[in-house]
Amino acid sequence: MQINCYRASRHRWAVLVLLAVSLLVWGTGRSGSADDTVNPDTTPQPAETIGETESVTSDDALSEQQRNDLDFLRSVLQNPNNELNTHIGAAERLLSMGIAEADDIMIEGLTRGTGHIPQAVLSALATTATPRAALLQPSVALLPAASENMWDLLAQALERYGDLAIEHITPIARNQDLPEVERFGAIYTLGVFRLPKSAQHLMALLDPARAESSAITCASCDSLSRLSGFPYGCDTQRWEQWWTGIQSLTRNQWNESMARQLGNRIAELERSVHQERQRHTQTVQRLTATYANLFPALSIEQQFEQLPALMEDQLLPVREFALARVDRLMRDSVRIPAPVQEKLVGCLDDPQSPKIRKQAAELLDQLGYENIALLVSERLGSETSPDIVSSYLEILSHRPMISVLDPLVKWLGDPDLGHQAAKAIWLIPDLNSSSVEQQQALQLALREQIATTQPISHTRLLAFIGTEEDIATLELLLDGESPEIRSAIAEGFARRNHQEPLLVRAKADPAIYPWALATIANGPRDLDNFRKLMLLQGIEEQYAAWSETARTITSTMSEQDLLTVDEILAQSDSVPEELRIELMMRAAAAPVTPEGIEQRAALLVRLSPLLMQHGQAQQAHALFAQLNGGINSSAALKRERFRAAALSSRYDLAAEETNDPQAWIQLLAWIMNFDQEAATRLTQEIKSRFAEQLNEQMLAELQSIDAVLGISDEAGDASPPTDTTLTEGSTDEET
């Protein structure tokens, strides 16, 4: 990287000084007490003073809601496919939680995040009023490797930490063992603080004894210029003179002296500029008036009165400042009026500044401006700045519409931005409704890129929109070595509903399995589709996704179909009984109609044993009570109704179904395998109720069961408890 010495015209000096004045005025409130001096060594402020006190928590100390929030926000932040704004939102939410576990996720995003994930974390840090101490060192650690276009964002984030950040940044700036390119970011960042300590460290870099290179010297001088507003360039002697006169001042004196010196400098430049060119004088006056009129002390209404004219001003710095004010007002949740929004539309065609064009588009997008997608798509063909095109494509990716397809196709071949164009096209919901000519142009552009670089985003898109010949070729790649390519093709096939090649490979390929499930979940809610789903069961790590698909397919099935579903599920050893209960309970919870009572009885005969095996006999009894008679009681129905009544301690009702002690003992022998507590209650009831009817064989069976249950003779002679509790669905008559 080449660092040039600061050589600017007097006109540029004037602009820089005026900018510095405005920044100085805005930052006056940040000054310390009158007794704070510029130069003395001060102790770095402790971490506890940065934002909130660092939380020391553990997983056990976190609430369930906090753990759920952390898991969700981690997945959002770490997903490389999410948009920058989505990542920023997740980072801001993590930052607001104020706990160490959230800090750890942010640190991971800074240190190991890919794409724009570190940028999202820094953006969140740059806007927070309560920076977290744990994030300071990981942010500083980015400086040596950061590219030049990241310096401003890093500087904004680190500025929040004040003097403490300076103490961490300075060793990097001063370390002569590092390559120079790794020191420039730290030197640049020191110039943002506009604090005496920062100036002190920058001046130390100009010490001749250090024998720094001219590049380091000029970089340090440039930072001093940003810090102070003085255009001394690489003239180290002038900086030494400036520092000699200001280093012993208190903090308030520092601000007053700089304001006075800058005022004198402005007056001197105004006289010089007036002598050279009248236009320069007008520039200075106009800039001065702009910053005075838009000083934050003005009311919101007054600012909105000034902004439209400033956004059309001939002077570029004025227009840039106007958009910065709109951005600030939006971040303060101020509603932007229609006249200002219309002026933002005009800024999309700013002839001088790519920065203004990009920022105007992003502001309109954030405002939800109705036609922003069409406005940016119209400018895609003529825009030459890659940064702006990237911003436009990002806007179109979350405002997809078929009308912007043509300009997007033209960017598919760009080596840097093609993946963004493919993503924006993929998200168009009615892509199949495009004309034959449009689809052919799209297919051709996709094939050309896949033939050379095989980008994943293009492959996925062609799998969805390609011809039958394309599909045949892509099917061969489903057996290739790259799981990313296989997953992309499977996703495209799933959207296309090209199901067969996915079903035959899904169980053997985790990259394909989710998309095979997706084709089934999007299919009909019938038994044939459910049988297809059963072909994919049996993979333990995929059970959660499989069971959710099962719930989706059966969500509208009839009771008769649900009985068939349960018969299918019962044949599988890998499907938990809890899912079978859940699916049948969905139907059993609905009111019983007279014409459906026989069907409901059949459902309950199948559901009741599962409920009782899982300790839900009360629920089973309540479901039987809802039938309220009126049906032909089959032997199976009487048996299950008896078992539900007995195991829910409604012994008299159970006896009405059958008073045969052998039937009760058979129920006891069955339930002891699933619910020993219910079995203990039941054995006591049998001994009490049938004391005179038990023969030697029955007593022997009971004694054997007692041994398994661990019931002593004394316990066996005890009178069983009587349960008079009414459950939902039971009646006084039943009790």
N, C-alpha and C positions, 0 to 999 in steps of 0.2 A: 504494500500500500504506500502510495506516495503522499506525503504530507507537505503541502506547500506553505511557505511563509505568507503571513497576512499582508497582502498588498491590495488595498482597495482605493477607489476614487473618493474624493471628498463627498460626493453625493452618497455613496454607500456608507461612509462614516456617519453622515447625518442620520440616515435611517437607523443604523445600528445604535447610535447614542439615544435616539428617541425611544426605540424599543426598550433599551436598558432603563431609561427613566421610568417608563410605565411599569416595568417589572419591579423596579425598586420601590415605587410607590405602593404597588399591590403587596409587596412583601414586607412593608414596614412593620406591620402588626406582628411579625415573627421575631422581632428583635428581643434581646434579653433585657435584663435590668441595667440600670445606669452604671452599676458597679462592675458589670462584666467587661473585661478587657479583651482586646483582640488577640494578643500574643501569648498569654501565659499558658503553661501546660495545664490542662484540665483533665480530670478523671472521666473516662468514658461513662456515659450514663448507663446504669444497669439495665439488664434485659427486662426487669419488671416494669420499667417506665415506658417501654415500647408497647403500646396497645394495652390489652388486658393482660392480667397475670397469666402466665403459662399454666395450662391445666395439666395435672398429672393424673391420668385416668387409666383404667384397664378395661378389658372387655366386660368384666363382671360389673364394673361401676357404671357402664353405659346403659341407658335405657334401651328397650327394644326398638323404640322409634329412632333413637340416635343411630343404633347399629344399622337399621334399615336405610336411614338417610345416607349414612356413610357408604354402604354398599352400592346404593343407587348412584350417588354422586361420583364415586370412583369409576363405575362403569361408563358414565356419561363422559367424564373427563378423559379417560384412557382410550375411548373409542376413536380411532384415527379417522373414521368416516364421518364423524360429526362436524358441523360447521364451526367456524371460529366463534361466532356469537354464542353458540350452544356451550362450547368449552368455557368461554368467559363466564357465562351464567353459572355453570357448575362450580367454577373456581371461586366466584364471589359468594356463592352459598356456603361452600366449605369454609371460606375465610370468616364468614359471619357466625359460624358455629362456635368458634373460640375454644376449641379443644385440641389436645395434642394429636389425637388420631386423625383429625381433619388436616392438621399441619403436615403429618406424615404423607398423606395423599398428595398434598400440594408439593412437598419436597420431591416426591417421586416424579411428579409431572415436570418439575424443573430439571431434575438430574438425569432422568431416563426417558422423558417424554419425547415423542417424535412429532414431525410436522409442526403445526402451530400450537401444540399443547403448552410448551414453555411460554410462548407469547401470550397465551390466554391467562396463565398464572400471573405473569408480570402485569398484564392489563388490569387484573383484579387488584393486585398490590398497588398499582399506580393510582387507583381511585379510592382506596379505603382510607378512612379517617383513623383507624386503629390497627396499624401494622403489627404483625406477629413476629416476635423476636426470633422464633425458630426458623423463619424463612429468610432472615438477613444473610447468613453465611452462604446458603445454597444460591441465593441471587448474586452475591458477590462473586461466587465461583464461576459464574457464566461469563464474566467480563473478559478473561483472556481469549476465549475462543469465539466470542460474539462477533458477528459481522457488523459492518458499519451501520447498516440500516436498523440494527437492534439497539444501538447505543442510546437513542432517545428514550425508548421504552424502559430500558434498564435504569437509566438515570432517573426517570420519573418515579419508578418503583423504589429505588434506593434513597431518593430524596426524602421519603417519608420517615426515614430512621434518623435523620439529623446527624449530630456529631458522632454518634456510634457508628454509623455507616462510613463516615469519613475515616475513622480509625481502621476499619477493615479494608477499605479501598486503597488507602495510601501505600501499604506494603507492596501491592501489585504495581502501582505506578512507579515506585522507587526501586524495584528489584531489577538491577542491571544484569542479573544472570538470565533473565527471561529474554526471549526474542522481542525485538521492539514492537512487532505487530501485536503481541499479547499485552503490551502495556498501554497502547493507545486508548482502548476503551476505558480503562481506569482513569487515565489523565482527562479524557473527555468528560467523564462523569463528575470529577471533582469541580468542574466549572459550573455545574448546575446548582450547587448548594448556596452560592452567594453568601457564604458565611466566612468570618475571619479565619477560622481554622483551616478551611479549604484553601483560602488564598495563601495562608502560611505554607502549606504543603506544596502548592504549585510554585511558590517562590523558591522553595528549597531545591526544586528540580533545576532552577536556573543558576545554581551555585557553580561557578567555574571549576571548583575543586572536583566536582563529580564528572567532568569531562564528557557530558552527554552529547549525543549526536545532534546535528542540526534539526533532524526530523523530530526528535523528542523535545528539543528546545522550542521549536515552532508550535508543536502540539500544546505544550504548556502555556505558551503565550496566547494561543487561540483560546484556551480555557479561561485564562485571566481576562481576556477581552469579553467573553460571554459573562463572566462573573461580575465585572466592574462596568462594562459598557465603554471602556476606553479603547480606542483604535490604535494601540501602540504597535501592533504587529509583532515582529520578532526582535524588536529593539529592546534587548535585555537591560540596557542602562536606564532607559526611561521607566521600565517596570521596577527597577531597584529604587529609583528616585520616588516613584509613587508609593512603594511599600515602606520606605523610610519615613515618609510623612504620615502614614496612616496606621502603622502597626501597633502603636502604643495607645490608641484610642479605646474608650469604652464602646460597648456595642451600640448604644444610642448615638454616641459621637461618630462612630463609624458610618452609620446611616446618614447622619446630617452632613458629614464631610463629603461623602460620595455624592449626595444630592446637590450640594453646593458646587462641587467641582464639575459635575455633569452639567449643571446649569450654566456655569461659565463656559464650558466646552461648547454647549449648544449655541450660546451667544456668539462665540468666536466663529463657529462654523456658519452660522447664519450670515454674519458679515462677509465671510469669504465667498459663500455661495451666491450672495446677492451681487457681489462684484463680478463673479464669473457668469452666472446665468440666472435670469429671473425665474425660470422654471424650477430651479433647485430651491429657490426661496419658497415658491408655492408648494413644493413637495413637503418641505419641513413644516410649513404652516398647516398644511392639510393633515399631515400625520399628527401634529400636535393637537389640532382641533378634534381629530377622530378619537384619540385616546382620552381627551378631556370629556367629550360628549358621551362616550361609552364607559366611562368610569363606573365600576360596579355599584357605586352609591346611588346612581340613578334608579328610579323606579322601573319596574318591568314594562309598564306602559310606555314610558319615555324611551326605553331601549328599542322597543318594537317600532316606535315612530321613526327612529334613526336608521334601523337596520336595512330596510329596502333600498334606500339611496346608497348606503355604504356597500351593499352587495353588487351594485352596478358602477362603483367608482372606477375611474380610469387608473388609479394607482393600485398596483397589485397588493402591496402590504395592507391596504385598507380592506380590500375584498377578503384577503385571508383572515384578517382580524374579525370581520363580520361573521364569517362562517364559524370561526372559533367560538364567538359569542353564542351563536345559535346552538352549537354543540353543547356548550356549558349550560345553557338554559334547559335544553332537553334532559341533560343528566340531572338537573335539579327538578325534574318533573314538571316543568312549566309547559303549558299548552302553547304550541306554535301556531299563530294565526295564519289564515289563508294567504294574505298578501306576502308574507315572508316565505311561505312554501312555494308560491309562484315564482318568486325571485330565485329560489334554489333551483327550480327547473331551468331558468336562464343560465345559471352557473354551470350546467352540464356542458355547455358549449364555450366555456371560457377559453379564449384563444392563446393565453399566455401560460397558464398554470395547470399542469396535469394534477397537481395536488388538489386544486380547487374542484376540478371535474370529478375526481374520485370522491372527495369528501362530500360534495353535493349529492352524488348518487347514494352514498351510504346514509346520509341524513334523511333523504327522501324515503329510502327503504325502511329506516327505523321509524319514520313517521307513518308508515303504511300508506304512502301516497298511491292513489288508485292506479295510475297508469305508469308506474315506475318500471315495470317489466318491459312494456313496449318502448318506453323512452330509452332504456339502456340497450335493448336489442337493436334499435335503429342506429345506434352509434357504434355497435360492435365492428361493423365493416370498415369504418373510417378511423377508429381509434388505433394509435400506434404505441401507446405506453403499455407494456406488459402488466404493470402493476394495476392500471385502471381496468384492463380487460379481465384480469383475475377478479377484481372487485365486482365487475359487471356479471361475470359468470357465477359468482357466489350469490348475487342477488337473484339471478334467474333460477338457480338451483332450488331456492325455497319459494319461488313464485312461478312454478312450471306452467306453461301453456303452449298449445300446438302452434300458435301464431308466431312464436319466436324460433321455430325449428330451423329454418333456412340459415339464419346467421350463425346459429350454434354449430351446424354441420361444417361450416367453413373453418372452424377452429379445431376440429378433431385431429388434424394433422400436425398441430403445433406440439413440439416435443415437451414443452414445459406446461402448457395450458390445456392440452388435449384431454387429459383425464377429467379436468373440471367441466369441459364441454360435454363429455360423455355422461358425466354424472347428472348434469342439468337436463340432458335429453332423456336419460333413463327415468327421471322423476316426472316426466310429462304423462299425466294419467291416461289421456286418449291418444297415445302415440299411434295406435293402429288405424286411427281415422285419418291419418295423413294421406296425401295423394300418392298414386303409384310413382309419379316422377320423384316426389320427395323421398319415398322409401328407397327407390333405386339409388338416388344420390347418397343417402345415408349408408346403405349397404356397401356401396363402392368405397366410400371413405373409410369405413370400418375395416373392410378387407385389406386395404392398402396398408393400414397401420399394423394389423394383426400379422400380416405376412412378414413384416420386418422386426417389430419389437414385441409383438404379442402382449399389449397392455391389458391388464385384467379388466379395467372399466370398459374397454372396447369389446373384449371377448364376451362379457356378460350381456352387453347391448345387442351384439350380433346374434347371440343365442336366443334372444327374444324376438328380434325383428327380421332375422335373416330368411333367406329362401330355403326350400327343402334341400337343395344341394349344400347350402351352408350348414344346415342342421346335421346332415349325414357326416360332414367333415368334423363337426364339433363333437359328435357322439364318440368318435374315435379318441378324442382328447380326454373324454371322461375316464379313460383307462391310463392316462399319462402319469408322469411322476409328480407334477406340481399340484399340491392340494389347493393352492389358491386358484389356479386355473380351473380345476375340477369344480370347486365351489362356485366360481363365477358362472361357469356354463350351467351348472345345476340351478342356480338362481334364475338365470335367463329362461331355462326350460320350464321352471316352475311357474314363472309369470306367463309363459306361453301355454301352460297346461299340457306340456309334452311329457307325460307321466311315465310311460313304460320304461325308458332307459334309466330312469332314476330308481324305480322300484326294484329292478333286478340288481342294482349295485348298492342300494342304501345300507343294508345291514353290514356290509363289509367295508364301507367307506364313511367315516365320520364327516368328511367334507361334503358328502352328498345327502346324508341322512336328513338333516333339517329341512332341506328343500323337497325331498320326497314326502315328508310329513306335511309340508305346506300345500302340496298339490292335493293331498287327501282332505286336509282341513278346509280347503276352498271348494271341495266337491259336494255332491248331494248328501243330505242327511238321511241316508237309507242303509239298509242292511248290506247291500252289495259293497258300498263304500267302506262300511265297517269291516267287512271281511278282508278288504285290501289292507286296512290298518293292522289287522291281526298278523299279516305277513311281516310286519316290521317290529313286532313286539319281541321281548326277550333280551334286550340290551339294557343292562342295569343303569349305566350312566346316562341313558337317554330316556329313562322311564318318566321323568317329570314332563318332558315335552310330549312323549307318547300319550300319557294319561290326559293331558290337557286337550290333545286332539280328539281323544275318545269322548271327552265331555262335550266338545264342540259338535261332533257328528251326531251324538245321541240327544242333543238339547231339545229337539222337536219331535222325537220319536214317540209313537204310541206305546201304551202299556204292553200290548202284545209283542211289539218289536223289541221292547226292553227285556221282556222275558227271553226272547230268542238271543239277544245280546248277552244276557247273563249265562245262558246255556253255553254260548261260545266261550265266554270268559272263564267259566268253571272248568273247562278242559285244559286251561293253561296253568302251568305251575308258577309262572313268573308274574302273574297278575295278582296283587294283594286283594284280599277279601274286602278291604276298606273301600276300594273303588267300586266293587260290585254293589256294596251297600249304598254308596253315594248315588249311583245311577238309578237304582230301584227306588230309593227314598225320594228322588225327585218326582217320580210318578205317584208314589204313595202319599205324598204331602198334599196332592190336589184333592178337592172335594169329590165324594163318591156320588155318581149319578145312578138312578135306578137301572138304566140300561147297561151300565158298566160294572155293576156290583159283582157279577160272577167273574169278570176279568180281574177285578181288584182282589177278589179272594184268591185267585190263582197266583197273583203276584205276591200276596202276603204269605202264602204257603212256602214260596221260594225264599222270600226275604226274612221271614221270622227266624229260622234257624241261624242265619248269619248274625242277626242282631243279638240273639241269646248267647251265641258263642263269644261275642264281644262285650258281654256285660250290659246289654241294652234290652233286657226282658221287659222292663217297664214300657219302653217305646213300642215293642212288639205288641204288648197287651193293649196299649192305647190305640194302635192301628186296627186291631181286631174289633175293639169296641166301636169304632166308627162305622162298621158295617151294620150294626143295629139289627141283626137278624135279616129276615127276608131273603135268604139264600138257601139253596140246597146244601146242607152240610155234608161234605164228603168225609171219608175216613181221614184223609190227609189234613183237611181243614180242622176237624175235631181234635186230631192229635196235636197240631201246632197251637191251637187255641188253648188246649189243656196245658201244654208246656209253658206257654207265655204266662198264663194265669198263675201256675204253680211257682215259677221262678221269679215272679214279681210279688210273691207272698200273698196272693189272693187264693188261699187254699180252699175256701168254700166254693168259689167259682170253679176252681180246677176240679173239685170233687163232683160238681154237676156234670162235667164233661165225662169223667170216668172215676169210679170209686174202687177200682181194682188196684190193690196194693202192689201187684207185680208191675203194673204200668208205671206206678210212681217210682218203684225201685229201678226200672229200666231208664226212666228220665234221670234219676240220680246218677246211675252209672255213666250216662252220656255227658251230663253237665260237669261232672267232676274233672273231666279232661280240659275244661275251658275256664270254669269259674268256681274255685274251691270255696269261696265265701258263700255263694248261692247254694253250693252243694251241702255245706255245713248246716245252713238253715233248713234245707229240704230234708236232710236225714233226721233232724230232730222232729220235724213235723210228721214224718212217716212213723217214727216210733211212738209218737203221742196219738196220732189219729188212728193208726191201725194196730194198736197194741194187742188187741184180742184176736186179730186175724192173721198175724205173722206166723208162718210155720217155720220149721227148723231150717229149711233151705233158704227162706227169705232172711231169717235172722243171721244165718251164716254169711249171706251176701252183704248184709248191712255191716256185720262185724269186719268183713274184709275191706269194705269201703271206709269204715271208721279208721282202720289201721293206716290206710293211704292218706286220709285227711288229718290223722293225728288227733282223733277225738277219743277222750278217755271215757270209761264207763260212767263216771259221774256226770261228765258233760252230756253223754248220750241220754241219761235219765232226766236231764233238765227239761223243763217245759219250754217249748219253742216260743219265740217272740211272736206277737200278733201285730201285723202291719195293717193299720187302718187308714194309711195315707191314700188320698185320692190322686190319681195321675190324670194328666190332660186326656180327655176323651172318655174317662170312666164316669159312671153315674152312681147315685146313692143306692139305687136298686141293686146294681152289681155288687157294691160293697156289702 
